[in-house]
Amino acid sequence: MTLDFTSDGHAHCLYDEAIDLHTLGRLQMRRASHIEFNGLTQQWEVRLVGEEAVVFADASRQSCLEWEREYLQGS
């Protein structure tokens, strides 16, 4: 897990319970993506918040979760 701190003291990360972030103070969470099943295509689809386009799709939800983690850790 990587924590990035801005000059004003805010931390940004992909949430993971590996570190108890509550020890840092009050938390504010925002979703960066959504993973939903598409009954027509029979695939799980990843969409970034604020965008309509599917950025990744796979029949395996686990594959979508892994893709999401890799993508968001790199951005």
CHARMM internal coordinates of N, CA and C (Angstrom, degrees):
IC EDIT
DIST 1 N 1 CA 1.4431
DIST 1 CA 1 C 1.5188
ANGL 1 N 1 CA 1 C 109.15
DIST 1 C 2 N 1.3158
ANGL 1 CA 1 C 2 N 116.07
DIHE 1 N 1 CA 1 C 2 N 137.76
DIST 2 N 2 CA 1.4544
ANGL 1 C 2 N 2 CA 121.77
DIHE 1 CA 1 C 2 N 2 CA -179.72
DIST 2 CA 2 C 1.5212
ANGL 2 N 2 CA 2 C 109.46
DIHE 1 C 2 N 2 CA 2 C -118.98
DIST 2 C 3 N 1.3136
ANGL 2 CA 2 C 3 N 116.16
DIHE 2 N 2 CA 2 C 3 N 129.64
DIST 3 N 3 CA 1.4612
ANGL 2 C 3 N 3 CA 121.96
DIHE 2 CA 2 C 3 N 3 CA 174.18
DIST 3 CA 3 C 1.5175
ANGL 3 N 3 CA 3 C 107.92
DIHE 2 C 3 N 3 CA 3 C -106.34
DIST 3 C 4 N 1.3191
ANGL 3 CA 3 C 4 N 116.61
DIHE 3 N 3 CA 3 C 4 N 125.35
DIST 4 N 4 CA 1.4639
ANGL 3 C 4 N 4 CA 121.52
DIHE 3 CA 3 C 4 N 4 CA 175.36
DIST 4 CA 4 C 1.5170
ANGL 4 N 4 CA 4 C 108.01
DIHE 3 C 4 N 4 CA 4 C -107.36
DIST 4 C 5 N 1.3328
ANGL 4 CA 4 C 5 N 116.68
DIHE 4 N 4 CA 4 C 5 N 128.64
DIST 5 N 5 CA 1.4572
ANGL 4 C 5 N 5 CA 121.72
DIHE 4 CA 4 C 5 N 5 CA -179.86
DIST 5 CA 5 C 1.5170
ANGL 5 N 5 CA 5 C 109.67
DIHE 4 C 5 N 5 CA 5 C -108.35
DIST 5 C 6 N 1.3374
ANGL 5 CA 5 C 6 N 115.83
DIHE 5 N 5 CA 5 C 6 N 134.48
DIST 6 N 6 CA 1.4587
ANGL 5 C 6 N 6 CA 121.00
DIHE 5 CA 5 C 6 N 6 CA 175.88
DIST 6 CA 6 C 1.5241
ANGL 6 N 6 CA 6 C 108.64
DIHE 5 C 6 N 6 CA 6 C -87.85
DIST 6 C 7 N 1.3303
ANGL 6 CA 6 C 7 N 116.52
DIHE 6 N 6 CA 6 C 7 N 168.41
DIST 7 N 7 CA 1.4655
ANGL 6 C 7 N 7 CA 120.39
DIHE 6 CA 6 C 7 N 7 CA -177.55
DIST 7 CA 7 C 1.5330
ANGL 7 N 7 CA 7 C 112.37
DIHE 6 C 7 N 7 CA 7 C -64.39
DIST 7 C 8 N 1.3422
ANGL 7 CA 7 C 8 N 117.41
DIHE 7 N 7 CA 7 C 8 N -20.69
DIST 8 N 8 CA 1.4699
ANGL 7 C 8 N 8 CA 119.59
DIHE 7 CA 7 C 8 N 8 CA 178.47
DIST 8 CA 8 C 1.5347
ANGL 8 N 8 CA 8 C 112.06
DIHE 7 C 8 N 8 CA 8 C -90.25
DIST 8 C 9 N 1.3431
ANGL 8 CA 8 C 9 N 117.50
DIHE 8 N 8 CA 8 C 9 N 7.04
DIST 9 N 9 CA 1.4560
ANGL 8 C 9 N 9 CA 121.52
DIHE 8 CA 8 C 9 N 9 CA 174.28
DIST 9 CA 9 C 1.5153
ANGL 9 N 9 CA 9 C 115.88
DIHE 8 C 9 N 9 CA 9 C 92.60
DIST 9 C 10 N 1.3209
ANGL 9 CA 9 C 10 N 118.24
DIHE 9 N 9 CA 9 C 10 N 1.24
DIST 10 N 10 CA 1.4621
ANGL 9 C 10 N 10 CA 120.70
DIHE 9 CA 9 C 10 N 10 CA 178.06
DIST 10 CA 10 C 1.5290
ANGL 10 N 10 CA 10 C 110.08
DIHE 9 C 10 N 10 CA 10 C -80.54
DIST 10 C 11 N 1.3203
ANGL 10 CA 10 C 11 N 115.69
DIHE 10 N 10 CA 10 C 11 N 141.76
DIST 11 N 11 CA 1.4640
ANGL 10 C 11 N 11 CA 121.17
DIHE 10 CA 10 C 11 N 11 CA 177.40
DIST 11 CA 11 C 1.5238
ANGL 11 N 11 CA 11 C 109.33
DIHE 10 C 11 N 11 CA 11 C -105.89
DIST 11 C 12 N 1.3269
ANGL 11 CA 11 C 12 N 116.86
DIHE 11 N 11 CA 11 C 12 N 144.87
DIST 12 N 12 CA 1.4549
ANGL 11 C 12 N 12 CA 123.26
DIHE 11 CA 11 C 12 N 12 CA 178.21
DIST 12 CA 12 C 1.5228
ANGL 12 N 12 CA 12 C 107.99
DIHE 11 C 12 N 12 CA 12 C -129.87
DIST 12 C 13 N 1.3511
ANGL 12 CA 12 C 13 N 115.54
DIHE 12 N 12 CA 12 C 13 N 136.55
DIST 13 N 13 CA 1.4591
ANGL 12 C 13 N 13 CA 118.94
DIHE 12 CA 12 C 13 N 13 CA 178.83
DIST 13 CA 13 C 1.5175
ANGL 13 N 13 CA 13 C 109.58
DIHE 12 C 13 N 13 CA 13 C -164.84
DIST 13 C 14 N 1.3025
ANGL 13 CA 13 C 14 N 115.07
DIHE 13 N 13 CA 13 C 14 N 167.10
DIST 14 N 14 CA 1.4493
ANGL 13 C 14 N 14 CA 122.08
DIHE 13 CA 13 C 14 N 14 CA 168.55
DIST 14 CA 14 C 1.5153
ANGL 14 N 14 CA 14 C 105.61
DIHE 13 C 14 N 14 CA 14 C -85.35
DIST 14 C 15 N 1.3294
ANGL 14 CA 14 C 15 N 117.34
DIHE 14 N 14 CA 14 C 15 N 116.96
DIST 15 N 15 CA 1.4598
ANGL 14 C 15 N 15 CA 121.27
DIHE 14 CA 14 C 15 N 15 CA -171.68
DIST 15 CA 15 C 1.5194
ANGL 15 N 15 CA 15 C 111.85
DIHE 14 C 15 N 15 CA 15 C -60.78
DIST 15 C 16 N 1.3006
ANGL 15 CA 15 C 16 N 114.23
DIHE 15 N 15 CA 15 C 16 N 136.48
DIST 16 N 16 CA 1.4554
ANGL 15 C 16 N 16 CA 122.68
DIHE 15 CA 15 C 16 N 16 CA 177.80
DIST 16 CA 16 C 1.5259
ANGL 16 N 16 CA 16 C 106.06
DIHE 15 C 16 N 16 CA 16 C -151.61
DIST 16 C 17 N 1.2925
ANGL 16 CA 16 C 17 N 117.69
DIHE 16 N 16 CA 16 C 17 N 141.41
DIST 17 N 17 CA 1.4590
ANGL 16 C 17 N 17 CA 119.71
DIHE 16 CA 16 C 17 N 17 CA -178.79
DIST 17 CA 17 C 1.5229
ANGL 17 N 17 CA 17 C 112.84
DIHE 16 C 17 N 17 CA 17 C -82.67
DIST 17 C 18 N 1.3307
ANGL 17 CA 17 C 18 N 117.83
DIHE 17 N 17 CA 17 C 18 N 11.15
DIST 18 N 18 CA 1.4599
ANGL 17 C 18 N 18 CA 121.70
DIHE 17 CA 17 C 18 N 18 CA 178.10
DIST 18 CA 18 C 1.5226
ANGL 18 N 18 CA 18 C 110.87
DIHE 17 C 18 N 18 CA 18 C -64.14
DIST 18 C 19 N 1.3339
ANGL 18 CA 18 C 19 N 116.16
DIHE 18 N 18 CA 18 C 19 N -30.56
DIST 19 N 19 CA 1.4592
ANGL 18 C 19 N 19 CA 121.85
DIHE 18 CA 18 C 19 N 19 CA 178.14
DIST 19 CA 19 C 1.5225
ANGL 19 N 19 CA 19 C 107.04
DIHE 18 C 19 N 19 CA 19 C -122.03
DIST 19 C 20 N 1.3319
ANGL 19 CA 19 C 20 N 117.24
DIHE 19 N 19 CA 19 C 20 N 133.01
DIST 20 N 20 CA 1.4634
ANGL 19 C 20 N 20 CA 120.74
DIHE 19 CA 19 C 20 N 20 CA 177.76
DIST 20 CA 20 C 1.5211
ANGL 20 N 20 CA 20 C 108.30
DIHE 19 C 20 N 20 CA 20 C -76.98
DIST 20 C 21 N 1.3270
ANGL 20 CA 20 C 21 N 116.04
DIHE 20 N 20 CA 20 C 21 N 94.76
DIST 21 N 21 CA 1.4635
ANGL 20 C 21 N 21 CA 120.89
DIHE 20 CA 20 C 21 N 21 CA -176.38
DIST 21 CA 21 C 1.5277
ANGL 21 N 21 CA 21 C 112.87
DIHE 20 C 21 N 21 CA 21 C -68.20
DIST 21 C 22 N 1.3170
ANGL 21 CA 21 C 22 N 117.32
DIHE 21 N 21 CA 21 C 22 N -18.01
DIST 22 N 22 CA 1.4641
ANGL 21 C 22 N 22 CA 120.16
DIHE 21 CA 21 C 22 N 22 CA 178.24
DIST 22 CA 22 C 1.5285
ANGL 22 N 22 CA 22 C 111.74
DIHE 21 C 22 N 22 CA 22 C -62.38
DIST 22 C 23 N 1.3093
ANGL 22 CA 22 C 23 N 117.60
DIHE 22 N 22 CA 22 C 23 N -22.84
DIST 23 N 23 CA 1.4652
ANGL 22 C 23 N 23 CA 119.80
DIHE 22 CA 22 C 23 N 23 CA 178.69
DIST 23 CA 23 C 1.5304
ANGL 23 N 23 CA 23 C 111.57
DIHE 22 C 23 N 23 CA 23 C -68.78
DIST 23 C 24 N 1.3401
ANGL 23 CA 23 C 24 N 116.94
DIHE 23 N 23 CA 23 C 24 N -17.21
DIST 24 N 24 CA 1.4646
ANGL 23 C 24 N 24 CA 120.55
DIHE 23 CA 23 C 24 N 24 CA 178.58
DIST 24 CA 24 C 1.5195
ANGL 24 N 24 CA 24 C 112.43
DIHE 23 C 24 N 24 CA 24 C -83.98
DIST 24 C 25 N 1.3253
ANGL 24 CA 24 C 25 N 116.88
DIHE 24 N 24 CA 24 C 25 N -16.19
DIST 25 N 25 CA 1.4647
ANGL 24 C 25 N 25 CA 120.16
DIHE 24 CA 24 C 25 N 25 CA -178.13
DIST 25 CA 25 C 1.5147
ANGL 25 N 25 CA 25 C 110.99
DIHE 24 C 25 N 25 CA 25 C 130.29
DIST 25 C 26 N 1.3152
ANGL 25 CA 25 C 26 N 115.80
DIHE 25 N 25 CA 25 C 26 N -159.21
DIST 26 N 26 CA 1.4559
ANGL 25 C 26 N 26 CA 122.94
DIHE 25 CA 25 C 26 N 26 CA -177.11
DIST 26 CA 26 C 1.5327
ANGL 26 N 26 CA 26 C 110.11
DIHE 25 C 26 N 26 CA 26 C -68.86
DIST 26 C 27 N 1.3370
ANGL 26 CA 26 C 27 N 116.14
DIHE 26 N 26 CA 26 C 27 N 134.56
DIST 27 N 27 CA 1.4534
ANGL 26 C 27 N 27 CA 121.60
DIHE 26 CA 26 C 27 N 27 CA -177.59
DIST 27 CA 27 C 1.5260
ANGL 27 N 27 CA 27 C 111.82
DIHE 26 C 27 N 27 CA 27 C -102.42
DIST 27 C 28 N 1.3127
ANGL 27 CA 27 C 28 N 115.51
DIHE 27 N 27 CA 27 C 28 N 148.44
DIST 28 N 28 CA 1.4560
ANGL 27 C 28 N 28 CA 122.42
DIHE 27 CA 27 C 28 N 28 CA 171.47
DIST 28 CA 28 C 1.5242
ANGL 28 N 28 CA 28 C 106.49
DIHE 27 C 28 N 28 CA 28 C -133.73
DIST 28 C 29 N 1.3257
ANGL 28 CA 28 C 29 N 116.62
DIHE 28 N 28 CA 28 C 29 N 123.83
DIST 29 N 29 CA 1.4618
ANGL 28 C 29 N 29 CA 121.49
DIHE 28 CA 28 C 29 N 29 CA -175.99
DIST 29 CA 29 C 1.5241
ANGL 29 N 29 CA 29 C 110.67
DIHE 28 C 29 N 29 CA 29 C -112.72
DIST 29 C 30 N 1.3292
ANGL 29 CA 29 C 30 N 115.19
DIHE 29 N 29 CA 29 C 30 N 142.10
DIST 30 N 30 CA 1.4673
ANGL 29 C 30 N 30 CA 121.85
DIHE 29 CA 29 C 30 N 30 CA 172.54
DIST 30 CA 30 C 1.5112
ANGL 30 N 30 CA 30 C 108.24
DIHE 29 C 30 N 30 CA 30 C -136.18
DIST 30 C 31 N 1.3181
ANGL 30 CA 30 C 31 N 116.45
DIHE 30 N 30 CA 30 C 31 N 136.57
DIST 31 N 31 CA 1.4667
ANGL 30 C 31 N 31 CA 121.21
DIHE 30 CA 30 C 31 N 31 CA 176.83
DIST 31 CA 31 C 1.5174
ANGL 31 N 31 CA 31 C 108.88
DIHE 30 C 31 N 31 CA 31 C -70.74
DIST 31 C 32 N 1.3091
ANGL 31 CA 31 C 32 N 116.51
DIHE 31 N 31 CA 31 C 32 N 139.42
DIST 32 N 32 CA 1.4558
ANGL 31 C 32 N 32 CA 121.94
DIHE 31 CA 31 C 32 N 32 CA 176.18
DIST 32 CA 32 C 1.5251
ANGL 32 N 32 CA 32 C 110.83
DIHE 31 C 32 N 32 CA 32 C -102.11
DIST 32 C 33 N 1.3430
ANGL 32 CA 32 C 33 N 116.32
DIHE 32 N 32 CA 32 C 33 N -19.42
DIST 33 N 33 CA 1.4594
ANGL 32 C 33 N 33 CA 120.36
DIHE 32 CA 32 C 33 N 33 CA -178.89
DIST 33 CA 33 C 1.5222
ANGL 33 N 33 CA 33 C 109.90
DIHE 32 C 33 N 33 CA 33 C -158.04
DIST 33 C 34 N 1.3222
ANGL 33 CA 33 C 34 N 114.55
DIHE 33 N 33 CA 33 C 34 N 168.42
DIST 34 N 34 CA 1.4625
ANGL 33 C 34 N 34 CA 122.19
DIHE 33 CA 33 C 34 N 34 CA 176.89
DIST 34 CA 34 C 1.5244
ANGL 34 N 34 CA 34 C 108.31
DIHE 33 C 34 N 34 CA 34 C -132.53
DIST 34 C 35 N 1.3179
ANGL 34 CA 34 C 35 N 116.47
DIHE 34 N 34 CA 34 C 35 N 139.87
DIST 35 N 35 CA 1.4633
ANGL 34 C 35 N 35 CA 121.68
DIHE 34 CA 34 C 35 N 35 CA 175.35
DIST 35 CA 35 C 1.5221
ANGL 35 N 35 CA 35 C 106.99
DIHE 34 C 35 N 35 CA 35 C -118.95
DIST 35 C 36 N 1.3221
ANGL 35 CA 35 C 36 N 115.59
DIHE 35 N 35 CA 35 C 36 N 119.16
DIST 36 N 36 CA 1.4630
ANGL 35 C 36 N 36 CA 120.78
DIHE 35 CA 35 C 36 N 36 CA -178.49
DIST 36 CA 36 C 1.5194
ANGL 36 N 36 CA 36 C 109.64
DIHE 35 C 36 N 36 CA 36 C -135.10
DIST 36 C 37 N 1.3336
ANGL 36 CA 36 C 37 N 115.52
DIHE 36 N 36 CA 36 C 37 N 151.00
DIST 37 N 37 CA 1.4629
ANGL 36 C 37 N 37 CA 121.40
DIHE 36 CA 36 C 37 N 37 CA 179.54
DIST 37 CA 37 C 1.5253
ANGL 37 N 37 CA 37 C 109.56
DIHE 36 C 37 N 37 CA 37 C -85.86
DIST 37 C 38 N 1.3332
ANGL 37 CA 37 C 38 N 116.25
DIHE 37 N 37 CA 37 C 38 N 133.82
DIST 38 N 38 CA 1.4585
ANGL 37 C 38 N 38 CA 122.90
DIHE 37 CA 37 C 38 N 38 CA 177.28
DIST 38 CA 38 C 1.5230
ANGL 38 N 38 CA 38 C 107.69
DIHE 37 C 38 N 38 CA 38 C -102.91
DIST 38 C 39 N 1.3255
ANGL 38 CA 38 C 39 N 116.74
DIHE 38 N 38 CA 38 C 39 N 110.81
DIST 39 N 39 CA 1.4535
ANGL 38 C 39 N 39 CA 121.28
DIHE 38 CA 38 C 39 N 39 CA -177.77
DIST 39 CA 39 C 1.5223
ANGL 39 N 39 CA 39 C 113.84
DIHE 38 C 39 N 39 CA 39 C -65.12
DIST 39 C 40 N 1.3334
ANGL 39 CA 39 C 40 N 117.52
DIHE 39 N 39 CA 39 C 40 N -27.86
DIST 40 N 40 CA 1.4683
ANGL 39 C 40 N 40 CA 120.42
DIHE 39 CA 39 C 40 N 40 CA 179.78
DIST 40 CA 40 C 1.5211
ANGL 40 N 40 CA 40 C 111.90
DIHE 39 C 40 N 40 CA 40 C -72.66
DIST 40 C 41 N 1.3278
ANGL 40 CA 40 C 41 N 116.23
DIHE 40 N 40 CA 40 C 41 N -45.23
DIST 41 N 41 CA 1.4632
ANGL 40 C 41 N 41 CA 120.19
DIHE 40 CA 40 C 41 N 41 CA -177.66
DIST 41 CA 41 C 1.5193
ANGL 41 N 41 CA 41 C 112.45
DIHE 40 C 41 N 41 CA 41 C -89.72
DIST 41 C 42 N 1.3514
ANGL 41 CA 41 C 42 N 115.59
DIHE 41 N 41 CA 41 C 42 N -13.37
DIST 42 N 42 CA 1.4645
ANGL 41 C 42 N 42 CA 122.03
DIHE 41 CA 41 C 42 N 42 CA -177.03
DIST 42 CA 42 C 1.5263
ANGL 42 N 42 CA 42 C 111.58
DIHE 41 C 42 N 42 CA 42 C 59.64
DIST 42 C 43 N 1.3392
ANGL 42 CA 42 C 43 N 114.95
DIHE 42 N 42 CA 42 C 43 N 37.57
DIST 43 N 43 CA 1.4555
ANGL 42 C 43 N 43 CA 120.53
DIHE 42 CA 42 C 43 N 43 CA 178.15
DIST 43 CA 43 C 1.5195
ANGL 43 N 43 CA 43 C 110.03
DIHE 42 C 43 N 43 CA 43 C -133.57
DIST 43 C 44 N 1.3226
ANGL 43 CA 43 C 44 N 114.92
DIHE 43 N 43 CA 43 C 44 N 154.30
DIST 44 N 44 CA 1.4578
ANGL 43 C 44 N 44 CA 122.10
DIHE 43 CA 43 C 44 N 44 CA 170.79
DIST 44 CA 44 C 1.5162
ANGL 44 N 44 CA 44 C 107.47
DIHE 43 C 44 N 44 CA 44 C -82.14
DIST 44 C 45 N 1.3226
ANGL 44 CA 44 C 45 N 117.35
DIHE 44 N 44 CA 44 C 45 N 137.54
DIST 45 N 45 CA 1.4591
ANGL 44 C 45 N 45 CA 121.76
DIHE 44 CA 44 C 45 N 45 CA -177.26
DIST 45 CA 45 C 1.5274
ANGL 45 N 45 CA 45 C 110.63
DIHE 44 C 45 N 45 CA 45 C -122.86
DIST 45 C 46 N 1.3245
ANGL 45 CA 45 C 46 N 114.98
DIHE 45 N 45 CA 45 C 46 N 139.47
DIST 46 N 46 CA 1.4633
ANGL 45 C 46 N 46 CA 121.43
DIHE 45 CA 45 C 46 N 46 CA 177.51
DIST 46 CA 46 C 1.5229
ANGL 46 N 46 CA 46 C 107.84
DIHE 45 C 46 N 46 CA 46 C -106.91
DIST 46 C 47 N 1.3193
ANGL 46 CA 46 C 47 N 115.22
DIHE 46 N 46 CA 46 C 47 N 127.61
DIST 47 N 47 CA 1.4612
ANGL 46 C 47 N 47 CA 121.60
DIHE 46 CA 46 C 47 N 47 CA 174.74
DIST 47 CA 47 C 1.5238
ANGL 47 N 47 CA 47 C 108.49
DIHE 46 C 47 N 47 CA 47 C -125.60
DIST 47 C 48 N 1.3236
ANGL 47 CA 47 C 48 N 116.11
DIHE 47 N 47 CA 47 C 48 N 140.05
DIST 48 N 48 CA 1.4577
ANGL 47 C 48 N 48 CA 120.32
DIHE 47 CA 47 C 48 N 48 CA 175.31
DIST 48 CA 48 C 1.5197
ANGL 48 N 48 CA 48 C 108.56
DIHE 47 C 48 N 48 CA 48 C -81.75
DIST 48 C 49 N 1.3093
ANGL 48 CA 48 C 49 N 117.63
DIHE 48 N 48 CA 48 C 49 N 145.89
DIST 49 N 49 CA 1.4542
ANGL 48 C 49 N 49 CA 122.09
DIHE 48 CA 48 C 49 N 49 CA -179.83
DIST 49 CA 49 C 1.5268
ANGL 49 N 49 CA 49 C 109.07
DIHE 48 C 49 N 49 CA 49 C -58.46
DIST 49 C 50 N 1.3212
ANGL 49 CA 49 C 50 N 115.85
DIHE 49 N 49 CA 49 C 50 N 133.01
DIST 50 N 50 CA 1.4579
ANGL 49 C 50 N 50 CA 120.99
DIHE 49 CA 49 C 50 N 50 CA 178.56
DIST 50 CA 50 C 1.5141
ANGL 50 N 50 CA 50 C 114.25
DIHE 49 C 50 N 50 CA 50 C 87.48
DIST 50 C 51 N 1.3278
ANGL 50 CA 50 C 51 N 117.55
DIHE 50 N 50 CA 50 C 51 N -1.92
DIST 51 N 51 CA 1.4608
ANGL 50 C 51 N 51 CA 121.42
DIHE 50 CA 50 C 51 N 51 CA 179.64
DIST 51 CA 51 C 1.5171
ANGL 51 N 51 CA 51 C 109.45
DIHE 50 C 51 N 51 CA 51 C -124.17
DIST 51 C 52 N 1.3301
ANGL 51 CA 51 C 52 N 116.56
DIHE 51 N 51 CA 51 C 52 N 143.13
DIST 52 N 52 CA 1.4593
ANGL 51 C 52 N 52 CA 120.29
DIHE 51 CA 51 C 52 N 52 CA 179.92
DIST 52 CA 52 C 1.5239
ANGL 52 N 52 CA 52 C 112.56
DIHE 51 C 52 N 52 CA 52 C -88.89
DIST 52 C 53 N 1.3178
ANGL 52 CA 52 C 53 N 116.74
DIHE 52 N 52 CA 52 C 53 N -25.99
DIST 53 N 53 CA 1.4617
ANGL 52 C 53 N 53 CA 120.85
DIHE 52 CA 52 C 53 N 53 CA -174.55
DIST 53 CA 53 C 1.5245
ANGL 53 N 53 CA 53 C 111.79
DIHE 52 C 53 N 53 CA 53 C -69.43
DIST 53 C 54 N 1.3111
ANGL 53 CA 53 C 54 N 115.77
DIHE 53 N 53 CA 53 C 54 N 142.63
DIST 54 N 54 CA 1.4626
ANGL 53 C 54 N 54 CA 122.23
DIHE 53 CA 53 C 54 N 54 CA 173.62
DIST 54 CA 54 C 1.5256
ANGL 54 N 54 CA 54 C 107.15
DIHE 53 C 54 N 54 CA 54 C -77.18
DIST 54 C 55 N 1.3164
ANGL 54 CA 54 C 55 N 116.96
DIHE 54 N 54 CA 54 C 55 N 126.53
DIST 55 N 55 CA 1.4670
ANGL 54 C 55 N 55 CA 120.23
DIHE 54 CA 54 C 55 N 55 CA -178.75
DIST 55 CA 55 C 1.5237
ANGL 55 N 55 CA 55 C 112.34
DIHE 54 C 55 N 55 CA 55 C -97.75
DIST 55 C 56 N 1.3486
ANGL 55 CA 55 C 56 N 115.93
DIHE 55 N 55 CA 55 C 56 N -17.19
DIST 56 N 56 CA 1.4593
ANGL 55 C 56 N 56 CA 119.98
DIHE 55 CA 55 C 56 N 56 CA 177.05
DIST 56 CA 56 C 1.5163
ANGL 56 N 56 CA 56 C 107.43
DIHE 55 C 56 N 56 CA 56 C -161.74
DIST 56 C 57 N 1.3342
ANGL 56 CA 56 C 57 N 116.76
DIHE 56 N 56 CA 56 C 57 N 144.28
DIST 57 N 57 CA 1.4642
ANGL 56 C 57 N 57 CA 121.21
DIHE 56 CA 56 C 57 N 57 CA 177.34
DIST 57 CA 57 C 1.5216
ANGL 57 N 57 CA 57 C 109.05
DIHE 56 C 57 N 57 CA 57 C -145.13
DIST 57 C 58 N 1.3363
ANGL 57 CA 57 C 58 N 115.14
DIHE 57 N 57 CA 57 C 58 N 147.78
DIST 58 N 58 CA 1.4548
ANGL 57 C 58 N 58 CA 120.44
DIHE 57 CA 57 C 58 N 58 CA 179.27
DIST 58 CA 58 C 1.5276
ANGL 58 N 58 CA 58 C 107.90
DIHE 57 C 58 N 58 CA 58 C -162.72
DIST 58 C 59 N 1.3133
ANGL 58 CA 58 C 59 N 116.29
DIHE 58 N 58 CA 58 C 59 N 154.05
DIST 59 N 59 CA 1.4625
ANGL 58 C 59 N 59 CA 120.53
DIHE 58 CA 58 C 59 N 59 CA 177.18
DIST 59 CA 59 C 1.5237
ANGL 59 N 59 CA 59 C 111.32
DIHE 58 C 59 N 59 CA 59 C -69.10
DIST 59 C 60 N 1.3271
ANGL 59 CA 59 C 60 N 116.65
DIHE 59 N 59 CA 59 C 60 N -19.29
DIST 60 N 60 CA 1.4670
ANGL 59 C 60 N 60 CA 122.17
DIHE 59 CA 59 C 60 N 60 CA -179.28
DIST 60 CA 60 C 1.5253
ANGL 60 N 60 CA 60 C 110.54
DIHE 59 C 60 N 60 CA 60 C -100.72
DIST 60 C 61 N 1.3297
ANGL 60 CA 60 C 61 N 116.68
DIHE 60 N 60 CA 60 C 61 N 122.41
DIST 61 N 61 CA 1.4605
ANGL 60 C 61 N 61 CA 120.42
DIHE 60 CA 60 C 61 N 61 CA 176.15
DIST 61 CA 61 C 1.5245
ANGL 61 N 61 CA 61 C 109.98
DIHE 60 C 61 N 61 CA 61 C -63.98
DIST 61 C 62 N 1.3266
ANGL 61 CA 61 C 62 N 116.96
DIHE 61 N 61 CA 61 C 62 N -37.60
DIST 62 N 62 CA 1.4599
ANGL 61 C 62 N 62 CA 120.98
DIHE 61 CA 61 C 62 N 62 CA 179.06
DIST 62 CA 62 C 1.5298
ANGL 62 N 62 CA 62 C 111.04
DIHE 61 C 62 N 62 CA 62 C -59.97
DIST 62 C 63 N 1.3344
ANGL 62 CA 62 C 63 N 116.93
DIHE 62 N 62 CA 62 C 63 N -40.30
DIST 63 N 63 CA 1.4722
ANGL 62 C 63 N 63 CA 119.96
DIHE 62 CA 62 C 63 N 63 CA 177.28
DIST 63 CA 63 C 1.5213
ANGL 63 N 63 CA 63 C 110.80
DIHE 62 C 63 N 63 CA 63 C -61.76
DIST 63 C 64 N 1.3341
ANGL 63 CA 63 C 64 N 116.34
DIHE 63 N 63 CA 63 C 64 N -38.74
DIST 64 N 64 CA 1.4620
ANGL 63 C 64 N 64 CA 120.27
DIHE 63 CA 63 C 64 N 64 CA 177.86
DIST 64 CA 64 C 1.5222
ANGL 64 N 64 CA 64 C 111.32
DIHE 63 C 64 N 64 CA 64 C -66.14
DIST 64 C 65 N 1.3241
ANGL 64 CA 64 C 65 N 116.58
DIHE 64 N 64 CA 64 C 65 N -41.55
DIST 65 N 65 CA 1.4660
ANGL 64 C 65 N 65 CA 120.34
DIHE 64 CA 64 C 65 N 65 CA 177.57
DIST 65 CA 65 C 1.5242
ANGL 65 N 65 CA 65 C 111.11
DIHE 64 C 65 N 65 CA 65 C -62.57
DIST 65 C 66 N 1.3211
ANGL 65 CA 65 C 66 N 117.28
DIHE 65 N 65 CA 65 C 66 N -41.40
DIST 66 N 66 CA 1.4736
ANGL 65 C 66 N 66 CA 121.16
DIHE 65 CA 65 C 66 N 66 CA 178.62
DIST 66 CA 66 C 1.5180
ANGL 66 N 66 CA 66 C 110.63
DIHE 65 C 66 N 66 CA 66 C -66.05
DIST 66 C 67 N 1.3482
ANGL 66 CA 66 C 67 N 117.03
DIHE 66 N 66 CA 66 C 67 N -42.59
DIST 67 N 67 CA 1.4682
ANGL 66 C 67 N 67 CA 120.66
DIHE 66 CA 66 C 67 N 67 CA 178.57
DIST 67 CA 67 C 1.5238
ANGL 67 N 67 CA 67 C 109.68
DIHE 66 C 67 N 67 CA 67 C -62.10
DIST 67 C 68 N 1.3339
ANGL 67 CA 67 C 68 N 115.67
DIHE 67 N 67 CA 67 C 68 N -45.61
DIST 68 N 68 CA 1.4600
ANGL 67 C 68 N 68 CA 121.45
DIHE 67 CA 67 C 68 N 68 CA -179.49
DIST 68 CA 68 C 1.5272
ANGL 68 N 68 CA 68 C 110.56
DIHE 67 C 68 N 68 CA 68 C -56.98
DIST 68 C 69 N 1.3167
ANGL 68 CA 68 C 69 N 117.15
DIHE 68 N 68 CA 68 C 69 N -47.54
DIST 69 N 69 CA 1.4647
ANGL 68 C 69 N 69 CA 121.54
DIHE 68 CA 68 C 69 N 69 CA -178.81
DIST 69 CA 69 C 1.5354
ANGL 69 N 69 CA 69 C 110.85
DIHE 68 C 69 N 69 CA 69 C -61.94
DIST 69 C 70 N 1.3286
ANGL 69 CA 69 C 70 N 116.87
DIHE 69 N 69 CA 69 C 70 N -47.16
DIST 70 N 70 CA 1.4690
ANGL 69 C 70 N 70 CA 120.06
DIHE 69 CA 69 C 70 N 70 CA 179.43
DIST 70 CA 70 C 1.5300
ANGL 70 N 70 CA 70 C 111.26
DIHE 69 C 70 N 70 CA 70 C -61.88
DIST 70 C 71 N 1.3247
ANGL 70 CA 70 C 71 N 116.06
DIHE 70 N 70 CA 70 C 71 N -45.27
DIST 71 N 71 CA 1.4625
ANGL 70 C 71 N 71 CA 120.13
DIHE 70 CA 70 C 71 N 71 CA -178.29
DIST 71 CA 71 C 1.5289
ANGL 71 N 71 CA 71 C 111.67
DIHE 70 C 71 N 71 CA 71 C -63.67
DIST 71 C 72 N 1.3319
ANGL 71 CA 71 C 72 N 115.80
DIHE 71 N 71 CA 71 C 72 N -47.24
DIST 72 N 72 CA 1.4500
ANGL 71 C 72 N 72 CA 119.45
DIHE 71 CA 71 C 72 N 72 CA -176.30
DIST 72 CA 72 C 1.5312
ANGL 72 N 72 CA 72 C 112.83
DIHE 71 C 72 N 72 CA 72 C -72.77
DIST 72 C 73 N 1.3058
ANGL 72 CA 72 C 73 N 117.95
DIHE 72 N 72 CA 72 C 73 N -29.74
DIST 73 N 73 CA 1.4799
ANGL 72 C 73 N 73 CA 120.53
DIHE 72 CA 72 C 73 N 73 CA 176.08
DIST 73 CA 73 C 1.5208
ANGL 73 N 73 CA 73 C 109.63
DIHE 72 C 73 N 73 CA 73 C -68.28
DIST 73 C 74 N 1.3352
ANGL 73 CA 73 C 74 N 116.81
DIHE 73 N 73 CA 73 C 74 N -29.79
DIST 74 N 74 CA 1.4680
ANGL 73 C 74 N 74 CA 120.13
DIHE 73 CA 73 C 74 N 74 CA -178.08
DIST 74 CA 74 C 1.5063
ANGL 74 N 74 CA 74 C 113.87
DIHE 73 C 74 N 74 CA 74 C -85.23
DIST 74 C 75 N 1.3674
ANGL 74 CA 74 C 75 N 117.70
DIHE 74 N 74 CA 74 C 75 N -15.46
DIST 75 N 75 CA 1.4658
ANGL 74 C 75 N 75 CA 118.22
DIHE 74 CA 74 C 75 N 75 CA -177.34
DIST 75 CA 75 C 1.4972
ANGL 75 N 75 CA 75 C 112.85
DIHE 74 C 75 N 75 CA 75 C -94.23
END
COOR INIT
IC SEED 1 N 1 CA 1 C
IC BUILD
